């Protein structure tokens, strides 16, 4: 059976046809929506019709993601060049009898794979978190009667009844809206509840209005904060706006981290290096007349020696230390590589509400009696003052209680120690009253209500009636200033009520315009005194007593964090669902620079045009969830490494699309936390700056280890090749090569993993994402160090052999090569600048490790049982001194090279 669903489209039971419900419902009259969905709102669907539509549309829940088999997820961890080479090395090492190397490499790779597998499983919880958020039941009208049904059974055409506090179970068009306000922050990022009405809005098309401006419809998982509503369901399950986000999460791919890209490139280059080394050694051995068995054994050993099999372990340790340090500073990392990714970020796209701002409405300005007052304090705490904007204004010391009384009494909110109850804007007005000396609860007790006119989207005001001791009725009103001015005949000044003439009206309008121009939402407060409340259907002539300017203020530390990002070369872009003027005002306070562009303007841009101008834009306002993903992709296409912060459901898809998603842990939804790579436990934007610092330190330490390890490997290759070409015996036997790998992959490498950050870590621009770990300049430095080690080792062997004998000379060569690594570790700590200095003394762990390496090498050479294992002989103090002096040549050579380079630069 085919059923009518959307604008002329049908969706069959087989599921071959798909629709997004009735996306233009906001632009259609309620009766037309009901007609299209073939339902009488007064009766609702019958049970039979609901069951038939359920077979067509399916359950009102989000689709299950396609499950990839767990064993394939585990195998995915081995899909890069470096891991593949190490696997081959492990197999070859086992084949030639080097069981220890084979076992060590295999264990390291298995640990690395398990860690990656466990980290990636967490990403699959995003959709599960979305499903947990869905409403379990709904109140509907079917067969003319109201009853409770499970929310997943809802279908297009169902009539749903909602009251304040209810969550919306599906997308739907409003049929009745009595003083309805809806909190849509989790979906749109809009901090203030949205006033809803039954009036059609916008053009006939789903893409012409942002979600926040579709005031005639309700969206799944938003919540009514005020009023009563009836709606007709237009979209369910994956056809809802929430379903669109779920589909983005399900189909969107996470970009690889810069570190993953660079390690894959490093693996390919090491494979090439290993192949060249093996071919060169094989050719040399054939010329010398070595047997094929000896050639094969040496060639395979050389190939294994060319690969830094300790890299995965040290990489995991480096990232793990970074994760630990970040957790202590307020950031929990879900994916190890995410820490390094944030360190290379070039752009941070930040949500405004709750991230850069407090997500707590605050009155920041008050006008009364011709004076503008600055209101200090933030959020819902009553600490703060109300002082005249112009300190010389004598009127700044007047009593303000009369000015704030309408805001305190014409108000349903409460502020408690545990938070607020009611509308956030009304809570801000309660706090303002407290700062002016009016306790709202006490005032309500002293002047109880005798009646009220609730807020209505049509009238745009709320009024309460209070009986005074003489029997008269005092009316307090708050609402949109233009509406109140139309009903006012007077204005309260310092000493009396003055008639509202043209000049005074112009002054009031000018004040409101100035406050609005700074991004404040303006509300007016008015009062009137009458003999009796009458029918409470209309208001008498009013007297305007005050104007309040309200905003969601920036976090105190956010401005400094933005400035630090700029110093570090990281651009900050605000992405918000809020109004452009409000967003621009907050951006000015935070010194976020660039143009302001709205979602409507983005709709008119092509992807290429957006990519061409995205660097010049600082604020994106009135954006929809799909806009956020589009912005992230535009930045990525420009070569940026993008970090995206967010806390709402609407941010989840962009968090996944960015190189690193950062969710707010306190105010963030479960969906955002599960979709993100990192969660801030303190919701502090400045924590992101600390994470950037940590990420840069981690990348620097990875580079240090790679430089240190590869210099050792290249030195070993060149030493073996050089000795072979010179007709000398091999200075490094298989046990000695294994020993070098163990002690070099161990303590010194691990110590480099926890090296403190360089002093200039946050004073240099982000590294180019395309920059290779093993770039030409760094590879030249590594080769230079390896060549010095090879020349020193082979030269010492050649010179010492006729004087002290072959055995002693070979031991000296072996010892010299090990001692080379002590000085190599110092050289590897920086690509530029001084090799020696105060910075070198800050890593005590490294110095202890180097002393430990010297001690264990002395054991390998001096103790009889160790000499049996490694084929060494004891050395005397003079021979040790010669080895140490020769090994220091790598440090002296690096000092000389950097001095020459510095001179050339000057």
C-alpha positions in Angstrom: 0.0 0.0 0.0 1.3 3.5 -0.9 0.5 6.3 1.5 0.8 10.1 1.0 3.7 11.4 3.0 5.5 14.5 1.7 5.1 17.1 -1.0 3.8 14.9 -3.8 6.3 12.1 -3.0 5.5 8.6 -2.0 7.5 6.2 0.1 6.9 2.5 -0.5 7.1 -0.4 1.9 10.1 -1.7 0.1 11.9 1.5 1.0 13.0 2.2 -2.5 11.6 5.7 -2.3 12.8 8.1 0.4 11.5 11.4 1.7 12.3 14.0 4.3 8.8 14.2 5.6 7.1 17.6 4.9 10.1 20.0 5.0 8.0 23.0 3.8 5.5 22.6 6.6 6.6 25.8 8.3 5.4 27.8 5.2 2.0 26.1 5.0 -1.2 26.9 6.9 -2.0 24.2 9.5 -5.2 23.1 7.7 -3.2 22.6 4.5 -0.6 20.4 6.3 -3.5 18.4 7.8 -5.0 18.0 4.3 -1.7 16.8 2.8 -1.4 14.2 5.5 -5.0 13.2 5.3 -5.9 13.6 8.9 -8.6 15.5 10.9 -6.8 17.2 13.8 -10.0 17.0 16.0 -10.1 13.2 15.6 -6.5 12.2 14.8 -5.5 9.0 13.0 -7.3 5.8 13.6 -5.4 2.8 15.0 -5.6 1.1 11.7 -4.2 4.1 9.8 -1.4 4.5 12.3 -0.4 0.9 11.9 -0.5 1.1 8.1 1.6 4.2 8.1 4.1 2.6 10.5 4.7 -0.1 7.9 5.5 2.5 5.3 7.6 5.0 7.4 9.1 2.6 9.9 9.6 3.2 13.6 10.3 6.7 14.9 13.8 6.1 15.8 17.3 6.6 14.3 18.6 4.0 12.0 21.2 1.5 13.2 24.7 2.1 11.7 26.1 -0.6 9.4 28.2 -2.7 11.7 31.7 -3.6 10.6 32.9 -7.0 11.9 35.1 -6.6 15.0 37.9 -8.7 13.5 38.1 -6.3 10.5 38.2 -3.3 12.8 41.2 -5.0 14.5 42.9 -5.7 11.2 42.4 -2.1 10.2 45.1 -1.1 12.8 47.7 -2.8 10.6 46.9 -0.8 7.5 49.9 1.5 7.1 53.3 1.2 5.6 55.4 1.2 8.8 53.3 -1.5 10.5 53.5 -3.6 7.3 57.3 -3.3 7.1 57.6 -4.2 10.8 55.4 -7.3 10.3 57.6 -8.4 7.4 60.7 -7.7 9.6 59.3 -9.9 12.4 58.6 -12.7 10.0 62.1 -12.5 8.4 63.8 -12.2 11.8 62.0 -15.4 13.0 62.9 -17.2 9.7 66.7 -16.5 10.2 66.5 -17.6 13.9 66.4 -14.1 15.5 63.6 -15.1 17.7 64.1 -12.3 20.2 63.6 -9.6 17.6 60.6 -11.4 16.1 58.9 -11.7 19.5 59.6 -8.1 20.6 58.3 -6.6 17.3 55.2 -8.8 17.3 54.3 -7.9 20.9 54.8 -4.1 20.2 52.6 -4.3 17.2 49.9 -6.2 19.0 49.8 -3.7 21.9 49.6 -0.9 19.4 46.7 -2.5 17.5 44.7 -3.3 20.7 45.1 0.4 21.9 43.9 1.7 18.5 41.0 -0.7 18.3 39.7 0.2 21.8 40.0 3.9 21.1 38.1 3.7 17.8 35.2 1.6 19.3 34.3 4.7 21.3 33.3 6.6 18.2 30.5 4.2 17.5 28.6 5.4 20.6 27.6 8.6 18.8 24.4 7.2 17.4 23.7 5.3 20.5 23.8 8.5 22.5 21.3 10.1 20.0 18.9 7.2 20.5 19.1 7.4 24.3 18.0 11.0 24.0 14.7 10.2 22.3 11.4 10.6 24.1 10.1 7.2 25.3 6.4 8.1 25.3 4.1 10.7 23.7 0.6 12.0 24.4 -1.5 11.7 21.1 -5.0 12.0 19.9 -6.2 8.9 17.9 -9.7 7.9 17.2 -10.9 11.1 18.8 -9.4 10.2 22.2 -6.2 11.3 23.9 -3.8 8.5 25.1 -0.2 7.7 25.8 1.8 5.8 23.1 5.4 4.8 22.8 7.3 7.5 20.9 8.7 5.1 18.4 5.2 4.3 17.1 4.5 7.8 16.0 3.8 8.3 12.3 3.3 11.4 10.0 -0.3 12.6 10.7 -0.3 11.9 14.4 -1.7 14.7 16.6 0.7 15.2 19.6 -0.3 17.2 22.7 2.5 19.0 24.6 2.9 21.1 27.7 5.7 23.0 29.4 8.5 20.6 30.3 7.7 18.1 27.6 10.2 17.0 25.0 9.1 17.0 21.4 9.0 13.4 20.1 9.1 14.1 16.4 9.2 17.0 13.9 5.8 18.6 13.5 3.7 21.6 12.4 2.0 23.6 15.2 -1.8 23.5 15.2 -2.3 25.2 18.6 0.4 27.3 20.4 -0.6 29.1 23.6 2.4 31.1 24.9 4.8 28.5 23.6 8.5 28.9 24.0 10.9 26.1 23.1 14.5 25.5 24.1 16.3 24.6 20.9 19.9 25.2 22.0 20.9 21.5 21.7 19.8 21.6 18.1 20.6 25.1 16.9 23.0 26.7 19.4 20.5 29.5 20.1 20.9 30.4 23.8 17.4 31.9 24.2 14.2 29.9 24.0 12.4 30.4 20.7 8.9 31.8 20.7 6.6 29.6 18.6 3.3 30.4 16.9 0.9 28.8 14.4 1.5 31.5 11.8 3.2 30.3 8.6 6.7 31.7 8.0 9.1 31.9 5.1 8.8 30.8 1.5 7.7 27.5 0.2 10.9 25.5 0.5 12.9 23.8 3.2 16.2 25.5 2.5 15.1 29.1 2.6 14.9 29.6 6.4 17.3 28.5 9.1 15.9 26.1 11.6 15.8 28.8 14.3 13.5 30.9 12.2 11.0 28.2 11.5 8.8 29.3 14.3 5.7 27.4 13.2 7.2 24.0 13.6 8.7 21.9 16.5 11.7 19.7 16.2 12.5 16.3 17.7 14.2 16.4 21.1 13.7 20.1 21.7 11.8 21.0 24.9 8.9 23.3 25.7 9.9 25.8 28.4 6.5 27.6 28.5 2.9 27.2 27.2 0.8 24.5 25.7 0.8 23.1 22.1 -0.7 20.7 19.7 1.2 19.6 16.6 0.7 17.4 13.7 3.7 15.1 13.1 5.3 15.8 9.7 8.5 13.8 9.9 9.7 10.8 12.0 12.9 8.9 12.6 15.7 9.6 10.1 13.5 12.1 8.2 13.7 14.6 11.1 16.3 17.3 11.5 17.8 15.2 14.2 17.9 12.3 11.7 19.8 14.5 9.3 22.5 14.9 11.9 22.5 11.2 12.6 22.9 10.5 8.9 25.9 12.9 8.8 27.4 10.9 11.7 26.8 7.6 10.1 28.1 8.5 6.6 30.7 11.1 7.5 34.4 10.0 7.5 36.9 11.3 10.0 39.9 12.7 8.3 43.2 11.0 9.2 45.3 12.9 11.7 48.4 14.7 10.4 50.5 12.3 12.4 48.9 9.3 10.8 49.6 10.8 7.3 53.2 11.5 8.2 53.9 8.1 9.7 52.5 6.4 6.6 54.8 8.5 4.5 57.7 7.7 6.9 57.0 4.0 6.5 57.2 4.2 2.7 60.5 6.1 2.8 62.0 3.7 5.3 61.0 0.8 3.1 62.9 2.5 0.2 65.9 3.1 2.5 65.9 -0.5 3.7 65.8 -1.8 0.2 68.7 0.4 -1.0 70.8 -0.6 2.0 70.2 -4.3 1.4 71.0 -4.0 -2.3 74.2 -2.0 -1.6 75.4 -4.5 1.0 74.6 -7.4 -1.2 76.5 -5.9 -4.1 79.5 -5.3 -1.9 79.4 -8.8 -0.4 79.2 -10.4 -3.9 82.3 -8.4 -5.0 84.1 -9.6 -1.9 83.2 -13.2 -2.7 81.0 -13.8 0.4 78.9 -17.0 0.4 75.2 -16.7 -0.4 74.2 -18.0 3.0 76.4 -15.3 4.8 75.1 -12.7 2.4 71.5 -13.5 3.0 71.9 -13.6 6.8 73.8 -10.2 6.8 71.4 -8.6 4.3 68.3 -9.6 6.3 69.9 -8.4 9.6 70.8 -5.1 7.9 67.2 -4.7 6.7 65.8 -5.3 10.2 68.4 -2.9 11.6 67.2 -0.2 9.2 63.7 -0.2 10.6 63.0 1.6 14.0 60.9 -1.2 15.4 60.7 0.8 18.7 58.8 3.6 17.0 55.2 2.3 17.7 56.0 1.7 21.3 57.7 5.1 21.9 54.9 6.8 19.9 52.3 5.2 22.1 54.2 6.2 25.2 54.6 9.8 24.0 50.9 10.1 23.2 50.0 8.4 26.5 52.0 10.9 28.5 50.4 13.7 26.6 46.9 12.3 27.3 47.8 12.0 31.0 49.0 15.5 31.2 46.0 16.8 29.4 43.6 14.9 31.7 45.2 16.7 34.7 44.6 20.0 33.0 40.9 19.5 32.2 40.9 17.6 28.9 40.0 14.0 28.3 41.4 12.6 25.1 39.5 9.7 23.5 41.9 9.1 20.6 45.6 9.2 21.2 46.5 10.8 17.9 44.1 13.6 18.7 46.5 15.3 21.0 49.1 15.7 18.3 46.4 16.7 15.8 45.4 19.7 18.0 49.0 20.7 18.2 49.1 21.1 14.5 45.7 22.9 14.3 45.7 26.1 12.2 42.0 27.0 12.9 39.7 26.5 15.9 36.0 26.7 14.9 34.2 27.5 18.2 30.6 27.4 19.0 29.6 30.6 20.8 26.9 29.5 23.3 28.4 27.8 26.3 31.9 27.7 24.8 33.0 31.2 24.3 30.2 32.5 26.5 28.8 31.3 29.8 25.4 30.2 28.4 23.9 32.2 31.3 21.8 35.2 30.4 22.9 38.3 32.2 21.6 41.9 32.3 24.6 44.0 31.3 22.9 47.4 31.0 19.9 49.2 32.6 18.3 52.5 31.6 16.0 54.4 33.9 15.3 58.0 34.6 17.5 59.2 31.7 20.6 57.4 33.0 22.3 54.4 31.6 23.8 52.0 34.2 26.4 49.3 33.7 25.6 46.1 35.4 28.6 44.0 36.5 28.7 40.3 37.5 28.1 37.3 35.3 25.6 34.5 35.1 23.1 33.8 37.8 25.2 34.8 40.7 23.9 37.9 42.5 27.4 39.3 43.0 27.8 42.5 41.1 27.0 46.2 41.0 24.8 48.7 39.2 26.8 51.9 38.5 26.1 54.8 36.2 27.8 54.5 32.9 29.0 58.1 33.3 30.6 58.3 36.7 30.0 62.1 36.9 26.2 61.7 36.6 24.7 62.7 39.9 21.6 60.7 39.1 23.8 57.5 39.3 23.2 57.3 43.0 19.4 57.1 43.0 17.3 54.2 44.4 16.8 51.7 41.6 14.2 49.5 43.3 11.2 51.0 41.5 13.0 50.6 38.2 13.5 46.8 38.6 10.2 46.0 40.4 8.3 45.2 37.2 11.1 42.8 36.2 10.9 41.1 39.6 7.1 40.8 39.9 6.2 40.2 36.2 8.3 37.1 36.3 7.8 33.3 36.8 11.4 32.2 37.1 13.3 31.3 40.2 17.0 31.3 41.0 18.2 28.6 43.4 21.6 27.4 44.6 21.2 24.4 42.2 20.5 26.6 39.1 17.5 28.3 37.6 13.8 27.2 37.3 12.1 28.7 34.3 13.1 31.0 31.4 16.8 32.0 31.3 15.9 35.6 30.4 13.5 35.9 33.3 16.2 34.5 35.6 18.5 37.2 34.5 15.9 39.8 35.4 15.6 38.2 38.9 19.4 38.6 39.3 19.2 42.2 38.2 16.5 42.9 40.8 18.7 41.3 43.5 21.6 43.5 42.6 19.3 46.5 42.9 18.2 45.4 46.4 14.9 43.7 45.5 14.4 40.1 46.6 11.9 38.7 44.1 10.5 36.0 46.3 9.9 38.5 49.2 8.4 41.0 46.8 6.0 38.3 45.4 4.9 37.5 49.0 4.3 41.1 49.9 2.5 41.9 46.6 0.8 38.7 45.6 -0.7 38.4 42.1 -4.4 38.9 41.7 -4.3 38.1 38.0 -2.0 38.0 34.9 -1.8 38.2 31.2 0.7 35.5 30.2 3.3 36.2 27.5 2.0 35.7 24.0 4.0 35.7 20.8 1.3 38.0 19.3 1.2 40.6 22.0 4.9 40.3 22.9 4.4 41.2 26.5 3.5 39.7 29.9 1.5 41.5 32.6 0.8 40.8 36.3 -1.8 42.4 38.5 -1.2 43.1 42.2 -3.7 44.5 44.8 -2.2 47.2 47.0 -3.3 48.0 50.6 -5.7 50.7 49.5 -7.5 48.4 47.2 -6.1 49.8 44.0 -4.4 47.4 41.5 -0.8 47.9 40.4 0.0 46.5 36.9 3.5 45.5 36.1 4.4 44.7 32.5 7.6 43.6 30.7 8.1 42.9 27.0 9.3 44.1 23.6 10.2 47.8 23.9 8.4 48.9 20.7 5.2 47.3 21.9 5.4 48.9 25.4 6.1 52.3 23.9 3.0 52.1 21.8 1.0 51.6 25.1 2.9 54.2 27.2 1.9 57.8 27.8 4.6 58.6 30.3 8.2 57.9 31.4 9.5 57.7 34.9 12.3 60.2 35.5 14.3 61.1 38.6 11.7 63.1 40.3 8.4 62.5 38.5 6.5 60.9 35.7 6.9 63.0 32.5 4.6 62.8 29.5 6.0 60.7 26.6 6.4 63.4 24.0 8.2 63.1 20.7 11.6 64.3 22.1 11.4 61.8 25.1 10.3 59.0 22.8 13.2 59.7 20.5 15.6 59.6 23.5 14.2 56.2 24.6 14.4 54.8 21.0 17.9 56.1 20.7 19.0 54.4 24.0 17.4 51.1 22.8 19.2 51.3 19.5 22.6 51.9 21.1 22.1 48.9 23.5 20.9 46.7 20.6 23.9 47.8 18.5 26.2 46.3 21.1 24.5 42.9 20.8 22.2 43.3 23.8 18.6 42.0 23.7 16.4 44.9 24.9 13.4 44.5 27.1 11.2 47.2 28.6 9.5 47.4 32.0 6.4 49.5 32.6 3.7 50.0 35.3 0.3 51.4 35.8 -2.1 52.0 38.7 -5.8 51.4 38.3 -8.8 51.3 40.6 -9.8 47.8 39.5 -8.2 45.0 37.3 -11.2 44.9 35.0 -11.5 41.9 32.7 -7.7 41.5 32.5 -8.0 41.4 28.7 -6.2 44.6 27.9 -3.9 47.1 29.4 -4.4 50.8 30.4 -2.0 53.6 29.6 1.4 52.6 30.9 4.4 54.4 32.4 7.8 53.2 31.1 10.1 52.8 34.1 13.2 51.0 32.7 15.0 49.3 29.9 17.2 46.2 30.4 19.9 45.1 28.0 20.5 41.3 28.2 23.2 39.1 26.8 25.0 35.9 27.2 28.5 37.2 28.3 31.8 35.9 27.2 33.8 33.7 29.5 36.3 35.8 31.5 39.3 33.8 30.3 38.1 33.5 26.7 39.6 36.7 25.4 43.1 35.8 26.7 42.7 32.4 25.2 41.8 33.9 21.8 44.9 36.2 22.1 47.1 33.2 22.8 45.8 31.4 19.8 46.6 34.4 17.7 50.2 34.4 19.1 50.5 30.8 18.2 49.3 31.4 14.7 46.0 29.7 15.2 42.9 31.4 13.8 39.7 31.4 15.9 36.3 31.4 14.1 33.0 31.7 15.9 30.2 29.5 14.5 26.8 30.1 16.1 23.1 29.8 15.5 22.6 33.2 17.2 21.8 36.5 15.5 24.5 38.2 13.5 24.5 41.4 15.7 24.8 39.4 18.9 27.5 37.2 17.5 29.4 40.3 16.1 29.2 42.0 19.5 30.6 39.0 21.3 33.3 38.7 18.6 34.4 42.3 19.2 34.7 41.7 23.0 36.8 38.6 22.4 38.8 40.3 19.6 37.9 37.7 17.0 38.7 39.3 13.7 37.1 39.0 10.3 33.8 39.4 8.4 30.4 38.3 9.7 28.5 36.0 7.4 25.1 34.5 8.0 23.7 31.1 7.1 21.5 32.7 4.5 24.6 34.1 2.8 26.3 30.7 3.0 23.3 29.2 1.1 24.0 31.6 -1.8 27.7 30.6 -1.9 29.2 27.8 -3.9 31.7 25.5 -2.2 34.5 27.1 -4.3 33.5 30.6 -3.4 33.3 29.8 0.3 36.7 28.1 0.2 38.1 31.2 -1.4 36.8 33.6 1.2 36.7 31.4 4.4 40.0 32.7 5.7 38.6 36.3 5.8 35.5 35.3 7.8 35.6 35.5 11.5 32.0 34.9 12.5 29.4 32.6 11.0 25.9 33.5 12.4 22.5 32.0 12.0 24.0 28.8 10.7 22.3 25.4 10.4 24.1 22.1 11.2 24.9 21.4 7.6 26.5 24.8 7.4 29.0 23.8 10.1 30.1 20.8 8.2 30.4 22.9 5.0 32.6 25.4 6.8 34.9 22.7 8.2 35.2 21.2 4.7 36.0 24.6 3.2 38.8 25.2 5.7 40.1 21.7 5.1 40.2 22.3 1.4 42.4 25.3 2.0 44.9 23.0 3.7 44.0 23.9 7.3 44.0 21.5 10.2 40.6 22.2 11.7 39.6 21.8 15.4 35.9 22.2 16.0 34.4 22.8 19.5 30.8 22.3 20.4 28.3 21.1 22.9 25.0 20.5 21.2 23.5 17.8 19.0 23.8 20.2 16.2 27.6 20.2 16.5 28.0 16.4 16.3 28.4 16.1 12.5 30.9 18.9 12.4 32.9 17.4 15.3 33.2 14.2 13.3 34.1 16.1 10.0 36.9 18.2 11.7 40.4 16.8 12.2 39.8 17.0 15.9 36.4 17.5 17.6 36.4 19.1 21.1 33.2 18.7 23.1 32.2 20.5 26.3 32.0 18.1 29.2 29.8 20.1 31.6 27.2 21.6 29.2 27.7 19.2 26.3 25.2 16.6 25.2 26.1 13.0 25.2 26.0 13.0 21.4 28.6 15.8 21.2 30.9 14.0 23.7 30.7 10.7 21.9 31.3 12.3 18.4 34.3 14.3 19.7 37.9 13.3 20.0 38.5 15.3 23.1 36.2 16.4 26.0 36.9 19.4 28.1 35.9 18.7 31.7 35.8 22.4 32.6 34.2 23.8 29.4 37.0 26.3 29.4 38.1 27.6 26.0 41.6 28.3 27.4 42.0 24.6 28.0 42.1 24.3 24.2 45.1 26.6 24.1 46.9 24.3 26.7 46.0 21.4 24.5 47.6 23.1 21.5 50.7 23.6 23.5 50.7 20.0 24.6 50.2 18.8 21.0 53.1 20.8 19.7 55.3 19.4 22.5 54.2 15.8 21.6 55.0 16.3 17.9 58.4 17.8 18.7 59.2 14.8 20.9 58.1 12.4 18.2 60.5 14.2 15.8 63.3 14.0 18.4 62.8 10.2 18.7 62.7 9.7 14.9 65.8 11.7 14.4 67.6 10.0 17.2 66.5 6.5 16.2 67.1 6.9 12.4 70.5 8.5 13.0 71.4 5.3 14.9 70.0 3.1 12.2 71.7 4.9 9.3 74.9 5.0 11.3 74.7 1.2 11.7 74.0 0.7 8.0 76.9 3.0 6.9 79.2 1.4 9.5 78.6 -2.1 8.1 78.9 -0.9 4.5 82.0 1.1 5.2 83.8 -1.7 7.0 82.9 -4.1 4.2 84.2 -1.7 1.5 87.4 -1.1 3.6 88.0 -4.8 3.9 87.7 -4.7 7.6 85.9 -7.3 9.8 82.3 -6.4 10.7 82.4 -4.1 13.7 78.9 -5.0 14.8 77.9 -8.6 15.3 74.2 -9.8 15.4 74.1 -9.9 19.2 75.7 -6.4 19.3 73.2 -5.0 16.8 70.4 -6.4 19.0 72.0 -4.9 22.1 72.2 -1.5 20.4 68.5 -1.8 19.3 67.4 -2.7 22.8 69.3 0.0 24.7 68.6 2.7 22.1 64.9 1.9 21.7 64.6 1.7 25.4 65.7 4.3 28.0 67.0 7.2 25.9 64.1 7.0 23.4 61.6 6.8 26.3 63.2 9.8 27.9 62.9 11.8 24.7 59.2 11.0 24.8 58.8 13.1 27.9 61.1 15.9 27.0 59.7 19.3 28.2 58.3 21.7 25.6 60.6 24.2 24.0 60.3 27.8 25.2 59.1 29.0 21.8 56.4 26.3 21.4 53.6 28.8 21.4 55.5 31.6 19.7 55.9 29.9 16.3 53.2 29.3 13.7 51.6 25.9 13.3 53.7 23.5 11.3 52.7 23.0 7.7 50.3 19.9 7.7 52.2 18.7 4.6 55.6 18.9 6.3 57.1 15.5 6.5 58.6 14.1 9.7 61.5 13.0 7.6 61.8 16.1 5.3 64.8 16.9 3.2 66.5 19.1 5.9 65.9 16.7 8.7 67.0 13.7 6.6 70.2 15.6 5.8 70.8 16.1 9.6 70.1 12.4 10.3 72.4 11.3 7.4 75.1 13.7 8.6 75.0 12.3 12.1 74.9 8.7 10.8 77.9 9.4 8.5 79.9 10.9 11.4 79.2 7.8 13.5 80.2 5.5 10.7 83.4 7.3 9.9 84.4 7.6 13.5 83.7 3.9 14.2 85.3 2.5 11.0 88.3 4.9 11.4 88.9 3.9 15.0 88.7 0.2 14.0 91.2 0.7 11.2 93.6 2.7 13.4 93.4 0.6 16.5 93.5 -2.9 14.9 97.3 -2.9 14.2 98.1 -1.4 17.6 95.8 -3.4 20.1 94.7 -6.4 18.0 91.5 -7.3 16.2 89.5 -8.3 19.3 90.2 -5.2 21.3 89.7 -3.0 18.2 86.4 -4.5 17.5 85.3 -4.0 21.1 86.4 -0.4 21.0 84.4 0.1 17.7 81.4 -1.5 19.3 81.7 0.7 22.4 82.3 3.8 20.4 79.2 3.2 18.4 77.1 2.9 21.6 78.7 6.0 23.1 77.9 7.9 19.9 74.2 7.6 20.9 74.8 9.5 24.2 75.8 12.6 22.2 73.3 11.8 19.4 70.5 12.1 21.9 71.7 15.7 22.7 71.8 16.6 19.1 68.4 15.2 18.4 66.6 17.4 20.9 66.4 20.4 18.5 66.7 21.0 14.8 68.0 24.5 15.3 69.5 26.7 17.9 72.2 25.8 20.6 72.9 22.1 21.2 74.0 22.9 24.7 72.3 25.2 27.2 69.8 25.5 30.1 67.2 23.6 28.1 69.4 20.5 27.9 69.4 20.4 31.7 65.6 20.4 32.1 65.2 16.7 31.2 66.7 14.9 34.2 65.2 11.6 33.0 67.2 11.8 29.8 70.5 12.4 31.7 69.7 9.5 34.1 69.1 7.3 31.1 72.3 8.3 29.4 74.3 7.5 32.5 72.4 4.2 32.7 73.4 3.4 29.1 77.1 4.1 29.9 76.8 1.8 32.9 75.2 -1.1 31.1 77.8 -0.8 28.3 80.5 -1.0 30.9 78.9 -4.2 32.1 78.8 -5.6 28.5 82.5 -4.9 28.1 84.0 -5.5 31.5 82.2 -8.4 33.1 83.3 -11.9 32.0 79.9 -13.4 31.6 78.8 -10.5 29.5 81.9 -10.6 27.3 81.0 -14.2 26.5 77.5 -13.1 25.3 78.7 -10.2 23.2 82.1 -11.4 22.1 83.9 -8.5 23.7 87.2 -8.0 25.6 87.9 -5.8 28.6 89.1 -2.2 27.9 91.5 -0.1 29.9 90.8 3.5 31.0 92.8 4.9 28.1 90.9 2.9 25.6 87.6 4.0 27.2 88.8 7.6 26.9 89.6 7.1 23.2 86.2 5.7 22.6 84.5 8.6 24.5 86.5 11.2 22.6 85.7 9.7 19.3 82.0 9.5 20.1 81.9 13.1 21.0 82.8 14.0 17.4 79.1 13.8 16.4 78.3 16.6 18.9 81.3 18.7 17.9 80.3 18.2 14.2 76.8 19.4 14.9 78.0 22.4 16.9 80.3 23.4 14.0 77.6 22.9 11.4 75.0 25.0 13.3 77.6 27.8 13.9 78.4 28.0 10.2 74.7 28.0 9.3 74.0 30.7 11.8 76.9 32.8 10.5 75.6 32.5 6.9 72.1 33.6 8.0 73.5 36.7 9.7 
